[in-house]
Amino acid sequence: MKVALCIPTYNAGSSIDRQLPALEQVKALFHRTLIIDSSSTDGTPDRFRTKGYEVLTIPSIEFDHGGTRQMAVGNFSDCEIVVFLTQDAIPVSAASMSRLIAAFDDPEVVIAYGRQLPRPEAGAIEYHARLFNYPAQSRHKSRDSIPELGLRTAVVSNSFAAYRRDSLLELGGFPTGTLFGEDTLTGARAILAGRKIVYVGDAEVYHSHDYSLIEEFQRYFDNGVFYSREKWILETFGAAEGSGKDYVISEMKYLLKVAPWLLPLSAITVVVKYLGYRAGSMEKYFPTKLKLKASMNKAFWRRELFRAKL
């Protein structure tokens, strides 16, 4: 079974210092390794080239969460499994990566994604986010999981995920022109097509973020835009607010135990996230220039503005 690795990059900066040594430990598992770089200005492509990685450079305005990854899938016609990482996801070990790939020993599995651990320097709120969303227990998800898991049945994260290439293409591949959520949209298609997704709890990377309040608003604005444009996902799997409620309750209980002084910040963050999500869900009423400011994915809206001028 030939396996490929793809990492989209843009000005990866200091994260390369942590990621490259970790990648060297897992590189032997891959038949091909491809970096798709969105015209970095900090030397990111050269640092990967010197380590023997294939590098494909695209204009930054052409980066598309789904389209760019689909470009990689098209490049990997000689591979059966395609693994995706983000530039700040640090593999824990070669054994951990092997466990993700081994999930495809089950012919019914079309998508596998792994556990994301908090960075060593993560604070309590950041730490809890990873504990809640990425538990230690592995889990197979199918259409039968919807009554219990709701929207979480379809959730996948391309920060650390792998796909059976031929099955992905049968499902239509990654969607192009999406602001966000190409992984979950593909997961939803897979579940509805009767395929299986497996969460591999002992396949691990270090990957978490300490977002500012502005960044939290922007991230949830993008979520709101995604689900407002893909209403069928919520109609099929259930509203995102249900999962959010469980998360908030879990975070408050966790902070009461380990860092009660962070409860006010947690409450403010919840409000900011909700406002961001609601604003994103009403994005059709906003001008594109305002959406550009409200979003974390600036390139998407710059393309929208560019197309409007044509």
Order of alpha helices (4+ residues) and beta strands (2+ residues): beta-alpha-beta-alpha-beta-alpha-beta-beta-alpha-beta-alpha-beta-alpha-beta-alpha-alpha-beta-alpha-alpha-alpha-alpha-alpha-alpha
